Amino acid sequence: MHENLATAAKLAPILERVHGANHPELTQVRDLTQQLTQSTGIDTTASLFAQLRDGTKSYAVPSDGCEAYVTTYEALQAADAAHMNN
């Protein structure tokens, strides 16, 4: 889970900068991803992932999403799945 979060945390600010004008939800994605990298509480982590699923429509990449968009959402989805399995 930590490796996937690290990947997403690295890419989320770039996505926001490049695609944020057309996808304002990326500000929330960036913020929540940063919070997840610092979260230690199970309930807090579950809540953050729930907010991400809601804000990203369950990690659905928009039609204008680039490779970094796909990589970020796949990493978040994998981290979310790993969290659910713990």
C-alpha positions in Angstrom: 0.0 0.0 0.0 2.8 2.5 0.9 4.5 2.2 -2.5 1.3 2.9 -4.3 0.5 5.9 -2.1 4.0 7.2 -2.7 3.5 7.0 -6.4 0.2 8.7 -6.2 1.5 11.4 -3.9 4.3 12.2 -6.3 2.0 12.4 -9.3 -1.1 14.1 -7.8 0.3 17.6 -7.7 1.5 17.3 -11.3 -2.0 16.1 -12.4 -3.5 19.0 -10.6 -1.2 21.5 -12.3 -1.7 20.0 -15.8 -5.4 19.0 -15.7 -6.8 21.0 -12.8 -8.5 23.6 -15.0 -10.7 21.0 -16.6 -10.8 18.7 -13.5 -11.2 20.7 -10.3 -11.6 17.5 -8.3 -7.8 17.0 -8.7 -7.2 19.5 -5.9 -9.2 17.2 -3.6 -7.3 14.2 -4.9 -4.0 15.8 -4.2 -5.1 16.9 -0.7 -6.5 13.5 0.2 -3.5 11.7 -1.1 -1.2 13.8 0.9 -3.3 13.2 4.0 -3.2 9.4 3.3 0.5 9.4 3.3 0.5 10.8 6.8 -2.5 8.9 8.2 -1.9 6.4 10.9 -5.5 5.8 12.1 -7.5 3.0 10.5 -10.8 5.0 10.7 -9.2 8.1 9.3 -7.6 6.1 6.4 -10.9 4.4 5.6 -12.6 7.8 5.5 -10.0 9.3 3.2 -10.3 6.4 0.8 -14.1 6.8 0.8 -13.7 10.4 -0.1 -11.3 9.6 -2.9 -13.7 6.9 -4.3 -16.5 9.5 -4.2 -14.5 12.3 -5.7 -13.0 10.2 -8.5 -16.1 8.2 -9.3 -14.3 5.1 -8.1 -11.1 6.0 -9.7 -12.5 6.4 -13.2 -10.0 8.1 -15.5 -11.7 10.8 -17.7 -11.4 10.5 -21.5 -8.8 13.2 -21.6 -6.6 11.6 -18.9 -3.0 11.0 -19.7 -0.7 8.2 -18.7 0.1 9.8 -15.4 -3.6 10.2 -14.7 -4.0 6.5 -15.3 -1.0 5.6 -13.2 -2.1 7.8 -10.3 -5.7 6.5 -10.2 -4.4 2.9 -10.5 -2.0 3.4 -7.6 -4.8 4.9 -5.5 -7.1 2.1 -6.3 -4.5 -0.5 -5.5 -3.7 1.2 -2.2 -7.4 1.4 -1.4 -7.9 -2.3 -2.2 -4.8 -3.2 0.0 -6.3 -1.2 2.8 -9.6 -3.0 2.6 -7.9 -6.3 2.7 -6.1 -5.5 6.0 
